Amino acid sequence: MKQFDHERLDVYKRSIEFVVFANGVVEGLPRGRGHLADQLHRAATSIPLNIAEGAGEFAPREKARFYRMARRSATESAAVLDVCLHLSLITQDRHGEGRDLLLQVVSMLVRMISNLGPGAPGDREEKAEGEEEEGEEGRTEGGQGQGQGEYGARAVGQGGRA
């Protein structure tokens, strides 16, 4: 069977897993939390949609733009899970499960963006998640090590590939 380009990407498959996970969270939210349900549903769904759009692009700048949007939606989804956890709407275990999926997705997206070329066209305008300002190399939160961001991948624009 023929496949679209995005269907072959592990990051796309993992993001679909997160959409299924997020749907379970949404279905378990109590009445009166529709705003959180809507926000999580939109952010989670946006991840694979932007990955698919990026995979369908030919120009590296456009690919990177869609992959960055997917990354932002993944971090937004993580924030919604944090809110749900702190409001005691989900368990620590459910939060950790969703967070682990999202960390994998973000890590893959950061690598994909950085692999699109030196400086990944357009990345000067928008730093990758966890990237430090010039001159701050080696001073990361959580002590991940020199030149690495929160996700353990070398941040985009710091002269190396993940």
N, C-alpha and C positions, 0 to 999 in steps of 0.2 A: 504494500500500500504506500502511495506517495505521501510525503509529509511536508508541511510548511517548515521553513528554517527554524522558527521559534520552538517547534515541537521537539526538536532534537536537542535543545539546550537543557542541561541539568538545572540551571537556575530557573527556567520556566517551569519545569516539573516540580521543583521544590516550592515555587511560589504558588502553584495550584494546590499543593498540599496545605500551604498556609491558608488559602481561601477556604478550604474544607474545615480546617481547624477553627478559623474565625467564625464560620457559620455556626459551628457548635457552641461557641462562646455567645454569639448573638442570640441563639435560640434559648440559652439558659439565663439570659438577663431578665430581671423582674420587670413588671409593668412600671412605667414611669422613667425608664432608662432608655427610651427610644433615641434620644440624642446620641448616646454612646453607641447604641446598636447601629445607627445610621453612619456614624463617623467610622467605626471599625469596618463595616461592610464596604463603604466607599474606598477607604484607604487600602484595604486588603485586595479588593478587586482591581484597583488601579495598578498594582504591582505587575501581575502577568500581562495586563493589557499594554502597559508601556514597554515591557520586555518584548512582546510580540511586535509592536510598532517599530521598535529599535532594530530588531532582527530583520525586518522588512526593508530597512533603509540601506542605501548603498554608500552614501557619504559618511565618512567617519564622524564628522561634526554632528550630524543628525543622529547617528547611532548613539553617540555619547550623551546627547541631550535627552533622549528617551530613557537611556539606562540611568541617568542621574535622576530623572523624574521617578522612576521605579524605586530607586534607592531612597528618595525622600518619602515616598509612600510607605516603604517598609519601616522607616524610622518613626513615621507618624503612627503606624499600626502598633509599634512597640510602646509608644507613649500612651495610646488608648488602653493597651493591656496593663500598663503601670497604673493608670487611673482606676481601672476595674479592680486591680489587686488592692490598692489602698482604700477603696470603698468597700472592700470585702465582698465583691461581686464574683470573684473567681478565686480559686485556691492557689497557693504558692506553686503547687505542682503544675497546674494548668498554665499559669503565667510562665513558668520555666520552660515548658514544652513549646509554647508559642515563641518565646524569646529565642530559644535555640534555633528554631526554624528561621526566624528573621535574621539572626546573626549570620547564619549560613548564606542566606540570600544576599544580604548586604556585602558580605565578604566576596562572594562571586561577582557581584556587580562592580565593586571597586576594582577588582582585577580586570574585568572586561573593559571598563573605562580606561584604565591605565594601559592596556594592551592595544588600544586603538591608535597609539602613536605617541611620539615624544610630546609631553605636555597635554595629551589628549585634547585636541582642538576645542576651545571653549572653556577649558577647565581653569584658566587664569581668572575667569569671571566668578567661578564658583568652586570653592575648595571641596575636596572629598571629605566624607564623614570622618572625623578623627584627625584630620590633617592639621599640622601646626603651621603657624606663621614662620616665615623665613627667619632663621636664627634661633628658633626654639627647638631645633632637632635634639633629641635625647631627653627632653623634659616632657614626658607624656603622663597623663593621668593614669593611675593604676600600674605604673611601672612596666609598660609593655616592652620597653627597650628603645634604643636609639632609632629614630626615623620610622617607627611603627605607630599606627593609629590604634584606636580602640579595638579593631577587629583583627589585629595581628597581621594585617597586610600592609606593605609599605604604602604610605599615602601617596595619592596622585600628585605629580608635580614636584616630587622631592628627588628626582633624578634616578629612580629605580623602578623596577617592575615588581609586582607582587609575586 
